[in-house]
Amino acid sequence: MKRASAKWIYPQENGHGARLQRELSVTPLVARILANRGYTEPATAQSFLSPSLDALHDPFLLTDMRAAVERLMAAIARRESILLYGDYDVDGTASVVILKTALDLAGAVTSYHVPNRLRDGYGMRSDVVERAAGTGVKLIVSVDTGIRAGDVVRRARELGIDVIVTDHHLPEEALPPACAVLNPNRADCSYPDKNLCGAGVAFKLVQGLMRELKWEAARVRVLTESFLKLVAIATVADVVPLTGENRIAVKFGLAGLTRVRNPGLRALMEVAGFKEGEEPSAGQVAFRIAPRINAAGRMADASEVIELFLTKDSTRASSIAKQLHDWNAERQQTELSTLEACLECAIAEEARSLVFAGAEWHIGVVGIVASRLVERYHRPVFVLAIDPETGEMAGSGRSIENFHLLDALESMADLFIKFGGHSHAAGVTLPALKLDEFRSRLDAYASGRLSADDLRPRLRIDAEVEFKDLTEDSVAGVLALGPFGQGNPAPVLASRDVCFPEPPVFMKEKHLRVRAVRQQHTLRLKAWNFGERHAEFDASGRYEIAFTIEEDAFSASRGYAPWSASLRDLRGA
């Protein structure tokens, strides 16, 4: 199957750019981008450009927040043992650290449990709850998990343990019978922002607790800024939209990473290649920080991450950070071999969805591989690891814009031992004997809902631009629209009638560096993963190109412009 070609979508100019330029004192390019993204009113655009901590929503707008805070306050007052039940990814481990830190400051008695991905799989388990009861635990707070754990919560109640569920995954029709369920996506919750990640929900609980504890405003401000560092990392890692509260959290959290006192976070940033005082971008968090955190849960034990962030010992922190770095290198090699195995599989051109499975595949990397395959083929993909000893297979799925993955799984729930997730990311466990049935039923479901046009990725152009208009001020204005990520991607700019006077230069075999020229003005571009398309750069042709702009500290350190351009696509003019 060929790599899917993109459908370019140019914006419909709405005439609001001139007003934004005038009232906000931004460059014409930035004004057009804002207007084309729907920020047509100056006040709304200004709020986007200048997010404020004061704009964070009242935590008590979350349904059940009052009940959750009161139960925590009672547990603190009675010195009850509280177990924090997390997940093994960045979002889950960050949630545990945030909540444990706040509860410990409040005088609570806390412990935590994070499942082992390889041994325990995803989600809450009754045997963990039973062991907790044996140690005297009276309250369990789930973080980034639990919304579909009704049976486990019922078992906890039988054992005399109360449960507070904090989660952001999509719930079933019936909520778990907990004493409080904090989830902005529950049907009866009118919270203004539905896009929080698990750490975001845990942070809202901490906000509510700090208010109830009546801590002084200065202390709350300092702690809020501290917690937002981990919230920002988790928000970026969990690929939730960087708009609304998430934008505020990431904007302030990334800025806070220039001042890191926590020994574990500081050690992690060092092994990820950041200098002291350097502010990472959201993209750098996604590709350099988050993978190292995730590597523990993918390749070994995620509890190492929690120890990393909780330890006060710099030597121990450095040791754990180095271990995470090594695990990440191992993960990269494992991921590559699994991806190559998938790419070697024969795929029917008419397939509307893809399911890959292998007995030698590592369960810790299948989600990443699924994401890579969605990028290449632009259709729903599941990648499953088969366990010959148990006769079961488990794995992850990723999806495209117009296909709701969890709805698809709900339509064939009889196939699974367990499943759950979001509209565009989900996990499943099912008998290996049902592989062919799963593949055929998923493809039948997708065929009834996806057209051929849906299977082409959309490349949404934010604005056309002349090379001569890429001035220092206009580029700085574009970069100020960050942090960029899901829901707020880096603006895609387009230029027509472009030529490439020289052949592209290869970088590490699969990447290119090219010089584009338009009307005697030059733009040098990096073309990541364009190696297989090198023949398209014909010196005699005229092209339409789409590209993004990003900060480039390496370029700045060499005395050049502090930004660079990356080619997203090209086509004949």
C-alpha positions as CSV (number, residue, x, y, z in Angstrom):
1,M,0.0,0.0,0.0
2,K,1.3,3.4,-1.0
3,R,1.8,6.3,1.5
4,A,-1.4,8.4,1.5
5,S,-1.1,11.7,-0.4
6,A,-2.4,14.8,1.4
7,K,-5.3,16.9,0.4
8,W,-4.4,20.6,0.7
9,I,-7.1,22.8,2.2
10,Y,-6.7,26.6,1.8
11,P,-8.5,28.9,4.3
12,Q,-11.5,31.0,3.3
13,E,-10.3,34.5,4.0
14,N,-12.9,36.1,6.3
15,G,-11.8,39.7,6.4
16,H,-11.1,39.9,10.1
17,G,-7.3,40.0,9.8
18,A,-7.0,43.8,9.2
19,R,-9.0,44.5,12.4
20,L,-6.9,42.1,14.5
21,Q,-3.7,43.6,13.0
22,R,-4.8,47.1,14.0
23,E,-6.2,46.5,17.4
24,L,-3.7,43.9,18.6
25,S,-0.6,45.4,17.0
26,V,0.4,42.1,15.4
27,T,2.0,41.5,12.0
28,P,-0.3,41.0,8.9
29,L,0.8,37.3,8.8
30,V,-0.1,36.6,12.4
31,A,-3.4,38.5,12.1
32,R,-4.4,36.3,9.1
33,I,-3.4,33.1,10.9
34,L,-5.5,34.1,14.0
35,A,-8.5,35.0,11.9
36,N,-8.3,31.9,9.8
37,R,-8.2,29.8,13.0
38,G,-11.4,31.3,14.3
39,Y,-10.0,34.0,16.6
40,T,-11.9,36.8,14.9
41,E,-12.7,38.9,17.9
42,P,-9.8,41.0,19.3
43,A,-10.6,40.0,22.9
44,T,-10.7,36.3,22.2
45,A,-7.5,36.6,20.2
46,Q,-5.8,38.5,22.9
47,S,-6.8,35.9,25.5
48,F,-5.2,33.3,23.2
49,L,-2.0,35.3,22.8
50,S,-1.7,36.1,26.5
51,P,-3.0,33.2,28.6
52,S,-3.3,33.9,32.3
53,L,-3.3,31.6,35.4
54,D,-6.3,33.6,36.6
55,A,-8.2,32.1,33.6
56,L,-8.0,28.6,35.1
57,H,-11.6,27.4,35.8
58,D,-13.0,26.9,39.3
59,P,-12.2,23.2,40.2
60,F,-15.6,22.9,41.9
61,L,-17.3,23.2,38.5
62,L,-16.3,19.5,38.1
63,T,-19.2,17.3,39.1
64,D,-18.4,15.5,42.4
65,M,-15.5,17.8,43.3
66,R,-17.1,18.8,46.6
67,A,-17.6,15.1,47.6
68,A,-14.0,14.2,46.6
69,V,-12.4,17.1,48.5
70,E,-14.5,16.4,51.6
71,R,-13.6,12.7,51.6
72,L,-9.9,13.6,51.3
73,M,-10.2,16.1,54.1
74,A,-11.7,13.4,56.3
75,A,-9.0,10.9,55.4
76,I,-6.3,13.5,56.3
77,A,-8.0,14.4,59.6
78,R,-8.4,10.7,60.6
79,R,-4.9,9.8,59.3
80,E,-6.4,7.1,57.1
81,S,-4.2,5.2,54.7
82,I,-4.7,6.5,51.1
83,L,-3.6,4.5,48.1
84,L,-3.1,6.4,44.8
85,Y,-3.8,4.0,41.9
86,G,-2.1,5.2,38.7
87,D,-1.2,4.2,35.2
88,Y,2.2,3.4,33.7
89,D,2.4,6.2,31.1
90,V,3.5,9.8,31.4
91,D,0.0,11.0,32.2
92,G,-0.5,8.3,34.9
93,T,2.8,8.7,36.6
94,A,2.7,12.5,36.6
95,S,-0.8,12.3,38.1
96,V,0.5,10.2,41.0
97,V,3.4,12.5,41.7
98,I,1.2,15.6,41.6
99,L,-1.5,14.2,43.9
100,K,1.0,12.5,46.3
101,T,3.0,15.7,46.7
102,A,0.0,17.7,47.5
103,L,-1.5,15.2,49.9
104,D,1.8,14.7,51.7
105,L,2.1,18.5,52.2
106,A,-1.4,18.4,53.7
107,G,-0.3,15.7,56.2
108,A,-1.9,12.7,54.6
109,V,-0.7,9.1,54.9
110,T,-0.2,8.0,51.3
111,S,1.2,5.2,49.2
112,Y,0.9,4.4,45.5
113,H,0.5,1.6,43.0
114,V,1.3,1.7,39.3
115,P,0.6,-1.5,37.3
116,N,3.3,-3.2,35.3
117,R,2.4,-3.1,31.6
118,L,4.0,-6.4,30.8
119,R,2.6,-8.3,33.8
120,D,-0.6,-6.6,34.8
121,G,-1.8,-4.9,31.6
122,Y,-3.9,-1.7,31.6
123,G,-6.5,-0.7,34.3
124,M,-7.4,-1.3,37.9
125,R,-7.4,-4.9,39.3
126,S,-9.3,-6.4,42.1
127,D,-6.3,-8.3,43.5
128,V,-4.5,-5.0,44.1
129,V,-7.5,-3.7,45.9
130,E,-7.6,-6.9,48.1
131,R,-3.9,-6.5,49.0
132,A,-4.5,-2.8,49.8
133,A,-7.4,-3.9,52.2
134,G,-5.0,-6.2,53.9
135,T,-2.6,-3.4,54.6
136,G,-5.3,-1.1,56.1
137,V,-6.0,1.2,53.2
138,K,-9.3,3.0,53.7
139,L,-9.4,5.2,50.6
140,I,-8.2,4.7,47.0
141,V,-7.8,7.6,44.6
142,S,-7.5,6.5,41.0
143,V,-5.6,8.8,38.6
144,D,-5.8,8.6,34.8
145,T,-7.7,5.3,35.2
146,G,-10.8,3.8,36.8
147,I,-13.6,5.2,34.8
148,R,-14.5,1.7,33.4
149,A,-13.5,-0.2,36.5
150,G,-17.0,-0.7,38.0
151,D,-16.3,-4.2,39.2
152,V,-13.1,-3.3,40.9
153,V,-14.7,-0.3,42.6
154,R,-17.6,-2.6,43.8
155,R,-15.0,-5.0,45.2
156,A,-13.3,-2.1,47.1
157,R,-16.7,-1.2,48.6
158,E,-17.2,-4.8,49.8
159,L,-13.8,-4.6,51.5
160,G,-14.7,-1.3,53.2
161,I,-12.6,0.9,51.0
162,D,-14.0,4.2,49.5
163,V,-12.8,5.1,46.0
164,I,-12.4,8.5,44.3
165,V,-12.1,8.1,40.6
166,T,-10.2,10.8,38.7
167,D,-9.9,10.1,35.0
168,H,-10.5,11.7,31.6
169,H,-11.1,8.6,29.4
170,L,-14.6,8.1,28.0
171,P,-17.0,6.4,30.5
172,E,-19.4,3.6,30.0
173,E,-23.1,4.4,30.3
174,A,-23.0,3.4,34.0
175,L,-20.3,5.1,36.1
176,P,-18.3,3.1,38.7
177,P,-20.0,3.2,42.2
178,A,-17.4,5.4,43.7
179,C,-17.9,8.1,46.4
180,A,-16.8,10.6,43.8
181,V,-16.1,10.4,40.1
182,L,-14.1,13.3,38.6
183,N,-14.2,13.2,34.9
184,P,-15.0,16.2,32.6
185,N,-16.3,13.7,30.0
186,R,-19.0,12.2,32.2
187,A,-22.4,13.0,30.7
188,D,-23.7,15.0,33.6
189,C,-20.6,17.1,34.0
190,S,-20.9,20.7,32.7
191,Y,-17.2,21.5,33.2
192,P,-16.2,24.1,30.6
193,D,-13.1,22.2,29.3
194,K,-13.6,18.6,28.3
195,N,-10.0,18.1,27.0
196,L,-8.1,17.8,30.3
197,C,-5.6,14.9,30.5
198,G,-5.4,12.7,33.6
199,A,-2.8,14.9,35.2
200,G,-5.1,17.9,34.5
201,V,-7.9,16.3,36.4
202,A,-5.6,15.4,39.3
203,F,-4.4,19.0,39.3
204,K,-8.0,20.2,39.5
205,L,-8.5,18.0,42.6
206,V,-5.3,19.5,44.1
207,Q,-6.7,23.0,43.4
208,G,-9.9,22.1,45.2
209,L,-8.0,20.6,48.1
210,M,-5.7,23.7,48.5
211,R,-8.8,25.9,48.5
212,E,-10.5,23.8,51.2
213,L,-7.3,23.8,53.3
214,K,-7.3,27.6,53.1
215,W,-3.6,27.8,52.3
216,E,-2.3,31.4,51.8
217,A,-2.5,32.8,48.3
218,A,1.3,33.1,47.9
219,R,1.8,29.4,48.8
220,V,-0.9,28.3,46.4
221,R,0.6,30.3,43.6
222,V,4.0,28.8,44.1
223,L,2.7,25.3,44.3
224,T,0.4,25.8,41.3
225,E,3.4,26.9,39.2
226,S,5.4,23.9,40.4
227,F,2.6,21.4,39.6
228,L,2.1,22.8,36.2
229,K,5.5,21.7,35.1
230,L,4.4,18.1,35.3
231,V,0.9,18.9,34.1
232,A,2.5,20.5,31.0
233,I,4.6,17.4,30.3
234,A,1.7,15.1,30.7
235,T,-0.6,17.2,28.6
236,V,1.8,17.3,25.7
237,A,2.6,13.5,26.1
238,D,-1.1,12.5,26.1
239,V,-1.7,14.4,22.9
240,V,-4.8,16.3,24.1
241,P,-5.7,19.7,22.5
242,L,-3.4,22.5,23.5
243,T,-6.3,24.9,23.8
244,G,-8.3,26.4,26.8
245,E,-6.9,25.3,30.1
246,N,-4.4,23.0,28.5
247,R,-2.9,25.9,26.7
248,I,-2.5,27.8,30.0
249,A,-1.0,24.8,31.7
250,V,1.5,24.1,29.0
251,K,2.4,27.7,28.5
252,F,3.2,28.3,32.1
253,G,4.6,24.8,32.7
254,L,7.1,25.0,29.9
255,A,8.2,28.4,31.1
256,G,8.6,26.9,34.6
257,L,11.0,24.3,33.2
258,T,13.7,27.0,33.0
259,R,13.7,27.0,36.8
260,V,13.8,23.4,38.0
261,R,14.6,22.5,41.6
262,N,13.3,19.0,41.7
263,P,16.4,16.7,41.5
264,G,14.6,14.1,39.3
265,L,13.2,16.5,36.8
266,R,16.5,18.3,36.6
267,A,18.3,15.0,36.0
268,L,15.8,14.0,33.4
269,M,16.2,17.2,31.4
270,E,20.0,16.8,31.6
271,V,19.9,13.4,30.0
272,A,17.5,14.7,27.4
273,G,20.1,17.3,26.4
274,F,18.7,20.5,27.9
275,K,21.0,23.1,29.3
276,E,20.1,24.7,32.6
277,G,17.8,27.6,32.1
278,E,16.7,26.4,28.6
279,E,12.9,26.4,28.0
280,P,11.8,23.3,26.0
281,S,9.2,23.7,23.3
282,A,6.1,21.4,23.3
283,G,7.7,19.5,20.5
284,Q,10.9,18.9,22.4
285,V,8.8,17.7,25.4
286,A,7.0,15.3,23.0
287,F,10.2,13.9,21.4
288,R,12.9,14.2,24.1
289,I,11.3,14.2,27.6
290,A,8.1,12.2,27.3
291,P,9.6,9.2,25.6
292,R,12.2,8.8,28.3
293,I,9.5,8.9,31.0
294,N,7.3,6.4,29.0
295,A,10.2,4.1,28.4
296,A,10.0,2.9,32.0
297,G,6.4,1.7,31.6
298,R,7.1,0.3,28.1
299,M,10.2,-1.6,28.8
300,A,10.3,-2.2,32.6
301,D,8.6,-0.7,35.6
302,A,6.9,2.8,35.7
303,S,7.3,3.1,39.5
304,E,10.9,4.1,38.7
305,V,9.5,7.4,37.3
306,I,7.6,8.1,40.4
307,E,10.7,7.5,42.5
308,L,12.6,9.8,40.2
309,F,10.3,12.7,40.8
310,L,9.9,12.1,44.5
311,T,13.5,11.5,45.6
312,K,15.5,14.3,47.2
313,D,18.7,12.5,46.5
314,S,20.5,14.0,43.4
315,T,22.7,10.9,43.0
316,R,19.7,8.6,43.0
317,A,17.9,10.9,40.6
318,S,20.8,10.9,38.1
319,S,21.0,7.1,38.3
320,I,17.3,6.7,37.5
321,A,17.4,9.3,34.7
322,K,20.3,7.5,33.1
323,Q,18.3,4.2,33.3
324,L,15.3,5.9,31.6
325,H,17.6,7.1,28.9
326,D,19.0,3.6,28.3
327,W,15.5,2.1,28.3
328,N,14.4,4.7,25.8
329,A,17.3,3.6,23.5
330,E,16.2,0.0,23.8
331,R,12.6,1.1,23.1
332,Q,13.6,2.8,19.9
333,Q,15.3,-0.3,18.5
334,T,12.3,-2.5,19.5
335,E,9.9,0.0,18.0
336,L,11.9,0.1,14.7
337,S,12.0,-3.7,14.3
338,T,8.2,-4.0,15.0
339,L,7.5,-1.2,12.5
340,E,9.6,-2.8,9.9
341,A,7.7,-6.1,10.4
342,C,4.4,-4.3,9.9
343,L,5.6,-2.6,6.8
344,E,6.6,-5.9,5.3
345,C,3.0,-7.2,5.6
346,A,0.9,-7.4,2.5
347,I,-2.0,-4.9,2.7
348,A,-5.0,-4.8,0.3
349,E,-5.4,-1.3,-1.3
350,E,-9.1,-1.4,-0.6
351,A,-8.7,-1.9,3.2
352,R,-10.4,0.8,5.3
353,S,-8.6,-0.3,8.5
354,L,-5.5,-2.2,9.4
355,V,-4.8,-4.8,12.1
356,F,-1.2,-6.1,12.6
357,A,-0.3,-8.9,15.0
358,G,2.9,-10.7,15.9
359,A,4.1,-13.2,18.5
360,E,7.5,-11.6,19.0
361,W,6.3,-8.1,19.4
362,H,6.8,-6.1,22.5
363,I,3.6,-4.8,24.1
364,G,5.4,-1.7,25.3
365,V,5.8,-0.3,21.7
366,V,2.7,-1.3,19.9
367,G,0.9,2.0,20.5
368,I,3.8,4.0,19.1
369,V,4.0,1.7,16.0
370,A,0.3,2.2,15.5
371,S,0.8,5.9,15.4
372,R,3.5,5.6,12.9
373,L,1.4,3.5,10.6
374,V,-1.6,5.9,10.9
375,E,0.8,8.7,9.7
376,R,1.8,6.6,6.7
377,Y,-1.5,5.0,5.6
378,H,-4.0,7.4,7.1
379,R,-6.6,4.9,8.3
380,P,-7.4,3.3,11.7
381,V,-4.7,0.9,12.8
382,F,-4.3,-1.6,15.6
383,V,-1.0,-3.3,16.4
384,L,-1.3,-6.4,18.7
385,A,1.2,-8.5,20.6
386,I,0.3,-12.2,20.7
387,D,1.2,-14.1,23.9
388,P,1.5,-17.8,22.9
389,E,1.4,-18.9,26.5
390,T,-1.9,-17.4,27.4
391,G,-3.5,-17.5,23.9
392,E,-4.4,-13.9,24.2
393,M,-3.3,-10.8,22.3
394,A,-3.2,-7.2,23.5
395,G,-2.3,-3.9,21.9
396,S,-3.2,-0.4,20.9
397,G,-5.1,1.3,18.2
398,R,-4.8,4.8,16.7
399,S,-7.3,6.5,14.4
400,I,-7.9,9.4,12.0
401,E,-10.0,12.5,12.3
402,N,-13.3,11.0,10.9
403,F,-13.3,7.7,12.7
404,H,-14.3,7.2,16.4
405,L,-12.2,4.3,17.6
406,L,-14.0,3.6,20.8
407,D,-17.4,3.6,19.1
408,A,-16.1,1.0,16.7
409,L,-14.9,-1.2,19.6
410,E,-18.3,-0.8,21.4
411,S,-20.0,-2.2,18.3
412,M,-18.0,-5.5,18.7
413,A,-17.6,-5.6,22.4
414,D,-18.3,-9.3,22.5
415,L,-14.8,-9.9,21.0
416,F,-12.8,-8.5,23.8
417,I,-11.7,-9.5,27.3
418,K,-11.3,-5.8,28.0
419,F,-11.0,-2.6,26.0
420,G,-11.2,1.2,26.6
421,G,-9.8,4.5,25.5
422,H,-10.7,7.6,23.5
423,S,-12.1,8.5,20.1
424,H,-8.7,8.3,18.5
425,A,-6.7,6.0,20.8
426,A,-7.7,2.8,22.5
427,G,-6.4,-0.5,23.9
428,V,-7.8,-4.0,23.6
429,T,-7.2,-7.5,25.0
430,L,-8.8,-10.4,23.2
431,P,-8.3,-14.1,22.4
432,A,-5.7,-14.7,19.7
433,L,-8.1,-17.0,17.9
434,K,-10.3,-14.0,17.2
435,L,-7.7,-12.1,15.2
436,D,-9.3,-12.7,11.8
437,E,-12.8,-11.9,13.1
438,F,-11.5,-8.7,14.7
439,R,-9.8,-7.7,11.5
440,S,-12.8,-8.4,9.3
441,R,-15.4,-6.8,11.6
442,L,-13.3,-3.6,12.1
443,D,-12.8,-3.3,8.4
444,A,-16.5,-3.8,7.8
445,Y,-17.3,-1.1,10.3
446,A,-14.8,1.3,8.8
447,S,-16.0,0.6,5.3
448,G,-19.5,1.7,6.3
449,R,-18.2,5.0,7.6
450,L,-15.1,6.0,5.7
451,S,-15.0,7.2,2.1
452,A,-12.0,7.2,-0.1
453,D,-11.6,10.9,0.5
454,D,-11.5,10.3,4.3
455,L,-8.4,8.1,3.8
456,R,-6.4,11.1,2.5
457,P,-4.7,13.2,5.2
458,R,-5.7,16.9,5.3
459,L,-3.0,19.5,5.1
460,R,-4.7,22.7,6.3
461,I,-3.0,25.8,5.1
462,D,-3.1,28.7,7.6
463,A,-1.9,31.4,5.2
464,E,-0.1,32.0,1.9
465,V,3.1,33.9,2.3
466,E,5.9,35.5,0.2
467,F,9.4,34.6,1.2
468,K,10.2,38.3,1.4
469,D,7.6,38.7,4.1
470,L,9.3,36.2,6.5
471,T,10.8,39.0,8.5
472,E,12.2,38.8,12.0
473,D,9.0,40.4,13.4
474,S,6.6,38.2,11.5
475,V,8.5,35.0,12.3
476,A,8.6,35.9,16.0
477,G,4.9,36.6,15.9
478,V,4.2,33.1,14.4
479,L,6.3,31.4,17.0
480,A,4.4,33.3,19.8
481,L,1.3,31.4,18.8
482,G,2.8,28.4,20.5
483,P,3.0,26.1,22.3
484,F,2.2,24.0,19.3
485,G,0.7,20.5,19.3
486,Q,-2.7,18.7,19.1
487,G,-5.5,21.3,18.7
488,N,-3.0,24.1,18.1
489,P,-0.6,22.8,15.4
490,A,2.3,24.9,14.1
491,P,0.9,27.2,11.4
492,V,1.3,25.7,7.9
493,L,2.3,28.4,5.4
494,A,2.2,28.0,1.7
495,S,4.0,29.6,-1.2
496,R,3.4,29.1,-5.0
497,D,5.7,29.3,-8.0
498,V,8.7,28.0,-6.1
499,C,11.7,26.4,-7.7
500,F,14.6,24.3,-6.4
501,P,17.8,25.3,-8.3
502,E,20.0,22.5,-6.9
503,P,19.3,18.9,-6.1
504,P,18.4,18.2,-2.5
505,V,21.2,17.3,0.0
506,F,20.7,14.1,2.0
507,M,20.9,14.1,5.8
508,K,21.3,10.7,7.4
509,E,19.9,9.0,4.3
510,K,16.2,9.6,4.9
511,H,16.1,13.4,5.4
512,L,16.8,16.2,2.9
513,R,18.0,19.8,3.0
514,V,16.7,21.9,0.1
515,R,17.0,25.5,-1.1
516,A,13.8,27.0,-2.4
517,V,13.7,30.2,-4.5
518,R,10.8,32.5,-5.3
519,Q,11.2,35.8,-7.1
520,Q,14.9,35.9,-6.2
521,H,14.2,35.4,-2.5
522,T,15.6,32.2,-0.9
523,L,14.2,29.9,1.8
524,R,16.3,27.0,3.1
525,L,14.2,24.1,4.4
526,K,14.7,20.9,6.2
527,A,12.7,18.1,4.7
528,W,12.3,15.4,7.4
529,N,11.6,11.9,6.0
530,F,11.6,13.1,2.4
531,G,14.4,10.9,1.3
532,E,12.2,8.6,-0.6
533,R,10.8,11.6,-2.4
534,H,14.1,13.1,-3.5
535,A,13.3,12.6,-7.2
536,E,10.4,15.1,-7.0
537,F,12.8,18.1,-6.6
538,D,13.3,18.8,-10.3
539,A,15.4,22.0,-11.0
540,S,13.3,22.7,-14.2
541,G,9.9,22.5,-12.4
542,R,7.7,25.0,-10.5
543,Y,6.2,24.0,-7.2
544,E,3.7,24.8,-4.5
545,I,5.2,24.2,-1.1
546,A,3.8,23.9,2.4
547,F,6.1,24.5,5.4
548,T,6.2,25.3,9.1
549,I,8.5,27.6,11.1
550,E,10.1,26.5,14.3
551,E,12.6,27.8,16.8
552,D,16.1,26.6,16.1
553,A,18.6,27.0,19.0
554,F,21.3,25.2,17.0
555,S,21.0,27.7,14.2
556,A,21.1,30.6,16.7
557,S,24.2,29.2,18.4
558,R,26.0,29.4,15.0
559,G,25.1,33.0,14.5
560,Y,22.3,32.5,12.1
561,A,18.6,33.2,12.4
562,P,17.0,31.6,15.6
563,W,14.5,29.8,13.5
564,S,14.3,27.3,10.6
565,A,11.6,26.1,8.1
566,S,10.5,22.5,7.7
567,L,8.9,21.3,4.5
568,R,5.5,19.6,5.0
569,D,4.6,18.8,1.4
570,L,5.1,19.9,-2.2
571,R,3.3,19.5,-5.4
572,G,3.7,20.6,-9.0
573,A,2.4,24.1,-9.7
